[in-house]
Amino acid sequence: MKSMVLTGIREMEMREVPSPAVVNDSDVLIKLKVVAVCGSDVHYFVSGKIGSQVVQYPFPVGHECAGVVEEVGKGVRRVRPGDRIAVEPAMSCGVCDQCKSGRPHTCRKLRFLGCPGQADGSLSDYIVMPEHSCFPIADHMSFDQAAISEPLAIGVYAVRRSIPMDGARAGILGFGPIGMSVQLPALAKGADKVYVTDKIDERLQIARDAGASYVGNVDKTDVVKEILELEPGGLDVVFECCGKQEAVDQAFELLKPGGVLMLIGIPEFDRWSLPVDKGRHKEVTIINVRRQNGAVEETLEMLENGTVDVSKMPTHRFSFTDSKKAFDLVASYGDGVMKAMIDF
């Protein structure tokens, strides 16, 4: 089969590799239909690592994907050949203390698609996943929606973990795919107002069209001043979705006393700097978000019944052979890109 692999910093090439096979009773062989480019994929593309996770070349990345079941192990019951499915890229062990305590997303032996040292990614014709990572989708649901359910589930989980949204004033700092994945469920669950910031005007227009009460370009205006003029008491919750220190600094200014800061973005550095005095006096609660936990089925249901609309998230499309062009575009934030989709 063909696989698109990283071969160096900002380098990719198509290679012929052995096709994966069904070995275990719980294995599912999947023919890929679409892969969406994630910001974490781009971290590996431009720097070769995320924290301690360092790429050993050649390596196929990618984890936001959807496809069709080709073959299943004899113990599989959830899906069957021909089923259209969304893929949950995390593969937990099911037996460690974290899994047994209801935290499979922090499994001690977690394997994750496209994560160095764990599992090859989905930029290949075929992948094999365990049954528990495969979710059938409705006939009317597109492969794009199925692939986007992965980042959207992170937003659903983050909103669930933060505060009750009913009547809340929320800030979203960084409106890439994760920012949008937070905004949609926040509004669906009753947020009264959502304030969105970013550096790309095209993304901010998507945020406004999707229901944001305020959008501001941090390179063009004092977003903290403008938001606090609209909300003098501060915001109930701020979702940091870009992994930037300046966004965390802004969050502490924007939050009301007793407010909650949700850290979702993946920074390129190793340590955050936090304002001790303001954090103490406001008694800000800080919550780190590690992907999602038990939110996939709710997310797929929201997509299926139209509670959320992700149709504006895919902005660019590329063929499998042009995967590098997709990665170059996302890495450069070019042409107002929100989400680049790779079609097989």
FENKA-V340735 format. One record per residue. N is the residue number from 1. RES is the residue in three letters. PHI is phi in degrees with one decimal (NA if undefined). PSI is psi as a letter, one per 30 degrees, with the letter a starting at -180 (NA if undefined). D_FIRST is the distance of its C-alpha to the first C-alpha in Angstrom with 2 decimals. Layout:
n;res;phi;psi;d_first
N;RES;PHI;PSI;D_FIRST
N;RES;PHI;PSI;D_FIRST
This chain:
n;res;phi;psi;d_first
1;MET;NA;l;0.00
2;LYS;-94.9;k;3.80
3;SER;-140.8;k;6.62
4;MET;-93.8;j;10.26
5;VAL;-120.1;k;12.51
6;LEU;-72.7;k;16.28
7;THR;-119.9;f;17.67
8;GLY;173.2;a;21.33
9;ILE;-63.0;k;23.86
10;ARG;58.7;g;22.88
11;GLU;-125.1;k;20.06
12;MET;-142.1;l;16.34
13;GLU;-153.7;l;13.68
14;MET;-84.0;k;10.15
15;ARG;-134.9;l;8.27
16;GLU;-88.5;k;5.58
17;VAL;-134.2;l;5.61
18;PRO;-61.5;k;6.14
19;SER;-73.4;k;5.41
20;PRO;-71.0;l;8.83
21;ALA;-132.0;l;11.63
22;VAL;-74.0;j;15.01
23;VAL;-115.9;e;17.56
24;ASN;-93.0;l;20.51
25;ASP;-59.4;f;22.73
26;SER;-96.7;g;22.15
27;ASP;-74.4;k;18.33
28;VAL;-130.4;k;16.65
29;LEU;-89.1;k;13.01
30;ILE;-121.3;k;12.53
31;LYS;-91.2;j;10.62
32;LEU;-72.0;k;11.55
33;LYS;-113.3;e;14.10
34;VAL;-153.1;k;15.82
35;VAL;-128.7;k;16.21
36;ALA;-98.5;k;19.70
37;VAL;-80.1;k;20.53
38;CYS;-101.7;l;22.99
39;GLY;-60.1;e;25.74
40;SER;-68.3;e;24.64
41;ASP;-58.5;e;21.22
42;VAL;-70.2;e;23.41
43;HIS;-56.9;e;25.59
44;TYR;-65.0;e;22.78
45;PHE;-66.4;e;21.96
46;VAL;-93.3;f;25.63
47;SER;-128.0;f;27.09
48;GLY;77.6;g;24.42
49;LYS;-166.4;l;26.00
50;ILE;-131.9;j;27.77
51;GLY;57.9;b;30.81
52;SER;-84.6;f;29.98
53;GLN;-90.5;j;26.21
54;VAL;-110.9;k;25.13
55;VAL;-69.5;k;21.67
56;GLN;-108.8;j;20.64
57;TYR;-77.6;k;18.40
58;PRO;-78.1;l;15.50
59;PHE;-150.9;k;14.84
60;PRO;-87.7;k;12.86
61;VAL;-98.0;a;15.64
62;GLY;102.8;k;16.24
63;HIS;-150.0;f;17.85
64;GLU;-88.0;j;19.52
65;CYS;-148.4;l;17.18
66;ALA;-151.1;l;17.36
67;GLY;-168.5;a;15.42
68;VAL;-122.7;k;15.83
69;VAL;-69.4;k;16.07
70;GLU;-98.1;e;14.04
71;GLU;-156.5;l;15.70
72;VAL;-133.6;l;18.43
73;GLY;-70.5;l;20.32
74;LYS;-68.6;f;23.75
75;GLY;-96.4;f;25.60
76;VAL;-78.2;k;24.03
77;ARG;-123.4;f;26.63
78;ARG;-70.1;e;25.95
79;VAL;-130.6;l;23.01
80;ARG;-143.9;l;21.79
81;PRO;-53.0;k;19.00
82;GLY;97.4;f;19.32
83;ASP;-67.7;k;20.88
84;ARG;-88.2;k;20.30
85;ILE;-137.8;l;20.37
86;ALA;-94.6;l;21.08
87;VAL;-116.7;k;19.66
88;GLU;-86.4;j;22.14
89;PRO;-73.4;f;20.32
90;ALA;-86.8;k;23.04
91;MET;-123.2;j;22.93
92;SER;-91.7;l;26.50
93;CYS;-80.8;f;27.90
94;GLY;83.6;f;30.66
95;VAL;-124.9;f;33.24
96;CYS;-77.4;l;34.35
97;ASP;-62.0;e;37.49
98;GLN;-67.8;e;35.70
99;CYS;-61.6;e;33.74
100;LYS;-69.9;f;36.93
101;SER;-95.8;g;38.94
102;GLY;84.0;g;36.77
103;ARG;-124.8;i;34.84
104;PRO;-64.5;f;31.22
105;HIS;-72.7;f;30.22
106;THR;-115.6;h;32.01
107;CYS;-49.3;k;30.79
108;ARG;-65.0;f;31.60
109;LYS;-119.9;h;28.18
110;LEU;-58.4;k;26.15
111;ARG;-116.5;k;22.42
112;PHE;-136.3;k;20.99
113;LEU;-54.5;k;17.59
114;GLY;71.3;g;17.15
115;CYS;-107.3;k;20.32
116;PRO;-53.0;k;20.65
117;GLY;81.0;f;21.57
118;GLN;-119.1;d;20.64
119;ALA;-158.3;k;17.04
120;ASP;-61.1;l;13.87
121;GLY;-85.6;a;13.85
122;SER;-97.8;g;12.33
123;LEU;-81.7;h;10.96
124;SER;-146.1;l;7.34
125;ASP;-60.0;e;6.01
126;TYR;-135.9;l;7.40
127;ILE;-138.0;l;10.26
128;VAL;-115.7;k;13.05
129;MET;-129.9;l;16.59
130;PRO;-70.1;l;20.05
131;GLU;-53.1;e;22.02
132;HIS;-68.9;f;24.49
133;SER;-97.3;g;22.02
134;CYS;-112.5;k;21.26
135;PHE;-126.7;j;23.88
136;PRO;-60.5;k;24.23
137;ILE;-115.8;l;25.40
138;ALA;-64.8;l;28.10
139;ASP;-59.2;e;27.47
140;HIS;-86.2;f;29.07
141;MET;-83.8;k;27.08
142;SER;-82.7;l;24.45
143;PHE;-63.9;e;20.99
144;ASP;-59.5;e;22.58
145;GLN;-60.2;e;25.35
146;ALA;-63.5;e;23.11
147;ALA;-67.9;e;21.21
148;ILE;-71.7;f;24.60
149;SER;-59.7;f;26.09
150;GLU;-65.8;e;24.76
151;PRO;-66.3;e;27.05
152;LEU;-62.7;e;29.66
153;ALA;-63.5;e;29.97
154;ILE;-64.1;e;30.91
155;GLY;-65.0;e;33.65
156;VAL;-60.5;e;34.83
157;TYR;-65.9;e;35.10
158;ALA;-63.1;e;36.87
159;VAL;-63.6;e;39.35
160;ARG;-61.0;e;39.95
161;ARG;-81.2;f;40.69
162;SER;-81.3;c;43.00
163;ILE;-142.0;l;46.12
164;PRO;-59.3;k;47.08
165;MET;-78.5;f;46.16
166;ASP;-55.7;j;49.08
167;GLY;81.3;g;51.15
168;ALA;-74.8;l;49.37
169;ARG;-105.0;j;49.25
170;ALA;-121.7;k;45.84
171;GLY;-112.8;k;44.48
172;ILE;-126.2;j;40.87
173;LEU;-103.1;j;40.49
174;GLY;104.5;j;37.29
175;PHE;-113.5;h;35.84
176;GLY;-85.3;a;32.14
177;PRO;-56.4;e;29.80
178;ILE;-69.9;e;31.32
179;GLY;-58.5;e;34.80
180;MET;-66.7;e;34.16
181;SER;-68.6;f;32.66
182;VAL;-86.3;e;36.03
183;GLN;-59.8;e;38.24
184;LEU;-61.0;e;37.09
185;PRO;-70.3;f;37.76
186;ALA;-60.7;e;40.85
187;LEU;-68.3;e;42.38
188;ALA;-63.5;f;41.31
189;LYS;-97.3;g;43.09
190;GLY;106.2;g;46.28
191;ALA;-56.3;k;46.32
192;ASP;-74.7;e;49.38
193;LYS;-141.7;k;48.31
194;VAL;-125.5;k;45.19
195;TYR;-108.8;k;45.58
196;VAL;-121.6;k;42.51
197;THR;-127.2;l;42.17
198;ASP;-166.6;a;39.58
199;LYS;-109.8;f;39.54
200;ILE;-117.3;j;37.74
201;ASP;-61.9;e;39.97
202;GLU;-62.1;e;37.24
203;ARG;-68.1;e;36.06
204;LEU;-65.1;e;39.69
205;GLN;-66.9;e;40.18
206;ILE;-62.0;e;37.35
207;ALA;-61.8;e;39.14
208;ARG;-63.2;e;42.42
209;ASP;-62.9;f;41.03
210;ALA;-86.8;g;39.57
211;GLY;115.3;g;43.04
212;ALA;-64.8;k;43.82
213;SER;-76.8;f;47.58
214;TYR;-148.1;k;47.34
215;VAL;-131.9;k;44.83
216;GLY;-145.8;k;45.56
217;ASN;-88.7;j;44.00
218;VAL;-66.5;f;44.75
219;ASP;-86.3;f;44.97
220;LYS;-121.0;f;47.60
221;THR;-151.1;l;49.78
222;ASP;-83.7;j;51.14
223;VAL;-66.6;e;49.05
224;VAL;-62.9;e;50.84
225;LYS;-60.1;e;54.21
226;GLU;-66.5;e;53.23
227;ILE;-67.5;e;51.70
228;LEU;-70.5;f;54.69
229;GLU;-67.8;e;57.05
230;LEU;-82.1;e;55.42
231;GLU;-130.0;i;55.17
232;PRO;-58.5;f;58.07
233;GLY;-80.9;f;57.57
234;GLY;96.2;l;53.94
235;LEU;-95.8;l;50.69
236;ASP;-72.9;e;49.98
237;VAL;-149.2;k;46.40
238;VAL;-126.4;k;44.18
239;PHE;-101.6;j;40.40
240;GLU;-85.8;j;39.19
241;CYS;-121.2;g;35.73
242;CYS;-124.2;f;35.18
243;GLY;69.3;h;35.64
244;LYS;-116.5;k;38.60
245;GLN;-59.8;e;41.90
246;GLU;-63.9;f;43.95
247;ALA;-69.5;e;42.58
248;VAL;-64.1;e;43.79
249;ASP;-59.1;e;47.12
250;GLN;-64.6;e;47.42
251;ALA;-60.0;e;46.58
252;PHE;-65.0;e;49.56
253;GLU;-71.8;e;51.79
254;LEU;-81.0;f;50.62
255;LEU;-72.0;k;50.78
256;LYS;-78.5;l;53.99
257;PRO;-56.9;k;55.67
258;GLY;83.1;g;53.75
259;GLY;-72.5;l;50.60
260;VAL;-121.1;k;47.05
261;LEU;-107.3;k;44.41
262;MET;-102.6;j;40.79
263;LEU;-94.3;j;38.51
264;ILE;-117.3;e;34.98
265;GLY;-61.9;k;33.81
266;ILE;-99.0;j;31.97
267;PRO;-77.4;l;34.15
268;GLU;-89.4;f;33.20
269;PHE;-113.9;l;36.23
270;ASP;-97.8;f;37.23
271;ARG;-138.9;k;40.53
272;TRP;-81.7;l;42.12
273;SER;-110.7;k;45.76
274;LEU;-118.6;k;47.84
275;PRO;-74.8;j;51.38
276;VAL;-61.1;e;53.40
277;ASP;-61.8;e;56.61
278;LYS;-68.1;e;55.16
279;GLY;-63.0;e;52.73
280;ARG;-69.9;e;55.65
281;HIS;-67.9;e;58.12
282;LYS;-87.1;f;55.75
283;GLU;51.5;h;54.36
284;VAL;-73.5;k;50.83
285;THR;-92.6;k;48.28
286;ILE;-114.1;k;44.90
287;ILE;-125.6;k;41.82
288;ASN;-82.7;k;38.42
289;VAL;-111.2;j;35.51
290;ARG;-104.6;j;32.49
291;ARG;51.6;b;29.90
292;GLN;-142.2;l;30.96
293;ASN;-141.3;j;32.43
294;GLY;68.9;g;32.61
295;ALA;-110.5;f;32.29
296;VAL;-64.7;e;29.05
297;GLU;-65.5;e;30.80
298;GLU;-62.7;e;33.71
299;THR;-63.0;e;31.47
300;LEU;-62.1;e;29.63
301;GLU;-65.0;e;33.10
302;MET;-63.7;e;34.41
303;LEU;-68.4;e;31.62
304;GLU;-64.2;e;32.09
305;ASN;-93.3;g;35.85
306;GLY;80.9;g;35.93
307;THR;-60.3;e;37.74
308;VAL;-124.6;k;35.56
309;ASP;-122.8;j;34.06
310;VAL;-101.4;g;31.02
311;SER;-62.8;f;30.70
312;LYS;-86.8;f;32.01
313;MET;-73.1;e;29.47
314;PRO;-71.4;j;26.53
315;THR;-113.2;f;28.04
316;HIS;-141.9;k;25.22
317;ARG;-128.4;k;21.91
318;PHE;-140.3;l;19.06
319;SER;-77.8;l;15.90
320;PHE;-54.3;e;12.54
321;THR;-67.2;f;13.04
322;ASP;-101.5;g;16.53
323;SER;-56.4;e;15.89
324;LYS;-61.8;e;18.22
325;LYS;-62.7;e;20.92
326;ALA;-63.9;e;20.80
327;PHE;-66.7;e;21.24
328;ASP;-60.8;e;23.96
329;LEU;-64.1;e;25.77
330;VAL;-65.4;e;25.86
331;ALA;-64.2;e;26.88
332;SER;-93.7;f;29.73
333;TYR;54.0;h;30.79
334;GLY;-79.5;l;30.99
335;ASP;55.8;h;32.06
336;GLY;64.1;g;33.08
337;VAL;-62.3;k;29.53
338;MET;-105.1;d;29.46
339;LYS;-136.6;k;25.86
340;ALA;-94.4;k;22.94
341;MET;-111.0;k;20.26
342;ILE;-110.7;j;16.69
343;ASP;-98.2;k;15.61
344;PHE;-96.9;NA;12.23
